Structures are given as structure tokens and as C-alpha cells.
Amino acid sequence: MLNKLNEIDWEKYSRQGLDSPDFVSLIQDLLSEDRLTRLRAMSELDEQLEWAYRQGRNELHDDIIPIFIELLQSEKLPDKGVVTNLLLELLSYSEIKTLKEPYKSQALRLKRCVCLGVETYKSLLADEEIREDIVDLLKSCE
């Protein structure tokens, strides 16, 4: 699982003047048994993804969304809700009616990328803990 993590050049997503986020560690922290560690990783990833969206750095989303979808398929992920929350946050950009270009195109690109996981989401409908999130993901991808 997560074979792609080490194949990605994460350094290209460094923020000028700031410490580069350790994406590999943050993604691995989503698998932590410790709830606070998972929540901290989710929050940091959300911040980095929002920054990338505002900067038009779509490659980050292209790299990380398939990893999130793969994580949802893993039995090792103790709280699938942290990942569904990140995916729903990314989808939420496409629902903003007042977006202008280039943000509108970026939001639609994000939506297409998140919606590549529809079959995975369907397979998780029976999971009561995340069922509401899964239904929302599927509705947004219709």
C-alpha cells in the first residue's frame, strides 16, 4: 500500500520561505492509532491542499487524491472519516457558484479527480461510520 508515496517529488510543493511540509509523514499519520495524530495530519493536509488550490498548484491534488482513494480501500486506516472529510473539502470548491476563472476550472478539475474514486465510495456505503460522507461524495459526483 502507498507505493506511490516515495515516487512523488514532494519537494516541488515546498512553500517559499516556509519549511516544506513532510507529505509522506502526514499521509502516514492518517494511519496512526492515535486520534490526535490523525486529526493533526488531516488539518495540516487540508491547509496544504487549500494553499495549493489558491496558488494554482494542481499537481499536488493530482498526486495526493489517488493516494486518499487508496487509503479508503485499506483496512489499516483506523478512521476513514479523516480522508472522506479531506475529499469532501476538495469537492466543496466546485459548489461555490461565484467562482471566477481560473479558480472555477481548478475546482472542476479537482471534482473530476475526486470522482475517480466513485467505485471505491460505492464499496464503502455499508460502513455506518462514514456512510453520510460517502453519500455526499457520491451525490457530488453525479
C-alpha positions as CSV (number, residue, x, y, z in Angstrom):
1,M,0.0,0.0,0.0
2,L,1.0,3.6,-0.7
3,N,3.8,2.5,-3.1
4,K,3.4,5.8,-4.9
5,L,4.4,7.9,-1.9
6,N,8.2,7.6,-2.5
7,E,7.8,8.0,-6.3
8,I,6.4,11.6,-6.0
9,D,8.8,14.6,-5.9
10,W,7.2,16.2,-2.8
11,E,9.8,18.9,-2.8
12,K,8.2,20.6,-5.7
13,Y,5.3,21.6,-3.4
14,S,7.5,23.4,-0.9
15,R,6.3,26.9,0.0
16,Q,8.8,29.7,-0.4
17,G,10.1,31.0,2.9
18,L,8.5,28.2,4.9
19,D,9.5,24.7,6.0
20,S,8.4,22.2,3.4
21,P,5.6,20.0,4.7
22,D,6.6,16.4,5.0
23,F,3.7,15.0,3.0
24,V,4.9,11.4,3.4
25,S,4.8,11.6,7.2
26,L,1.4,13.5,7.1
27,I,-0.1,10.8,4.9
28,Q,1.3,8.0,7.1
29,D,0.0,9.8,10.2
30,L,-3.5,9.3,8.8
31,L,-2.9,5.7,9.6
32,S,-1.9,6.3,13.2
33,E,-3.8,4.7,16.0
34,D,-3.7,8.0,17.9
35,R,-6.7,10.1,17.1
36,L,-4.9,13.4,17.7
37,T,-2.2,12.5,15.4
38,R,-4.7,11.7,12.6
39,L,-6.6,14.9,13.2
40,R,-3.4,17.0,13.2
41,A,-2.3,15.3,9.9
42,M,-5.8,16.0,8.4
43,S,-5.7,19.6,9.4
44,E,-2.1,20.1,8.0
45,L,-3.0,18.3,4.8
46,D,-6.2,20.4,4.4
47,E,-4.1,23.6,4.8
48,Q,-1.5,22.5,2.3
49,L,-4.2,21.5,-0.2
50,E,-6.0,24.8,0.2
51,W,-2.7,26.6,-0.4
52,A,-2.1,24.6,-3.5
53,Y,-5.6,25.4,-4.8
54,R,-5.1,29.1,-4.2
55,Q,-1.7,29.0,-5.9
56,G,-2.9,27.0,-8.9
57,R,-0.6,24.1,-8.0
58,N,-3.0,21.4,-9.3
59,E,-0.3,18.8,-9.5
60,L,-0.4,18.3,-5.7
61,H,-4.1,17.4,-5.9
62,D,-3.3,15.1,-8.9
63,D,-0.7,13.3,-6.8
64,I,-2.5,13.1,-3.5
65,I,-6.1,12.4,-4.3
66,P,-5.4,8.9,-5.7
67,I,-3.5,8.2,-2.5
68,F,-6.5,9.3,-0.4
69,I,-8.7,7.0,-2.5
70,E,-6.3,4.1,-2.0
71,L,-6.3,4.8,1.8
72,L,-10.0,4.4,1.8
73,Q,-9.6,0.9,0.5
74,S,-7.2,-0.1,3.3
75,E,-8.2,-2.0,6.4
76,K,-5.2,-0.3,8.1
77,L,-6.9,3.1,8.1
78,P,-8.4,3.4,11.6
79,D,-10.7,6.4,10.8
80,K,-11.8,6.7,7.2
81,G,-13.7,9.8,8.1
82,V,-10.4,11.9,8.1
83,V,-9.9,11.0,4.5
84,T,-13.6,11.5,3.4
85,N,-13.5,14.9,5.1
86,L,-10.5,15.9,3.0
87,L,-12.2,14.7,-0.2
88,L,-15.4,16.5,0.7
89,E,-13.4,19.7,1.4
90,L,-11.8,19.4,-2.1
91,L,-15.2,18.9,-3.7
92,S,-16.7,21.9,-1.9
93,Y,-14.8,24.3,-4.1
94,S,-16.8,23.1,-7.2
95,E,-20.0,24.0,-5.4
96,I,-19.1,27.7,-5.0
97,K,-21.3,29.5,-7.5
98,T,-19.4,32.8,-7.5
99,L,-16.0,31.3,-8.6
100,K,-14.3,33.1,-11.4
101,E,-11.5,31.8,-13.7
102,P,-9.0,30.3,-13.1
103,Y,-10.5,29.0,-9.8
104,K,-13.6,27.7,-11.5
105,S,-11.6,25.5,-13.8
106,Q,-9.4,24.3,-11.0
107,A,-12.4,23.4,-8.9
108,L,-13.9,21.4,-11.7
109,R,-10.6,19.6,-12.2
110,L,-10.5,18.8,-8.5
111,K,-14.0,17.4,-8.7
112,R,-13.1,15.2,-11.7
113,C,-10.1,13.9,-9.8
114,V,-12.1,13.1,-6.6
115,C,-14.8,11.5,-8.6
116,L,-12.4,8.9,-10.0
117,G,-13.0,7.2,-6.7
118,V,-16.7,6.6,-7.2
119,E,-16.4,2.8,-7.3
120,T,-14.4,2.9,-4.0
121,Y,-17.0,5.1,-2.5
122,K,-19.8,2.8,-3.5
123,S,-18.0,-0.1,-1.9
124,L,-18.0,1.8,1.4
125,L,-21.7,2.6,1.6
126,A,-22.3,-0.1,4.2
127,D,-19.8,1.5,6.6
128,E,-22.1,3.3,9.0
129,E,-19.3,5.5,10.5
130,I,-18.8,7.2,7.1
131,R,-22.0,6.5,5.3
132,E,-23.1,10.1,5.3
133,D,-19.8,11.3,3.9
134,I,-19.9,8.6,1.3
135,V,-23.4,9.5,0.2
136,D,-22.3,13.2,0.0
137,L,-19.3,12.2,-2.2
138,L,-21.5,10.1,-4.5
139,K,-24.1,12.9,-4.8
140,S,-21.4,15.4,-5.7
141,C,-20.0,13.1,-8.3
142,E,-23.3,12.5,-10.1
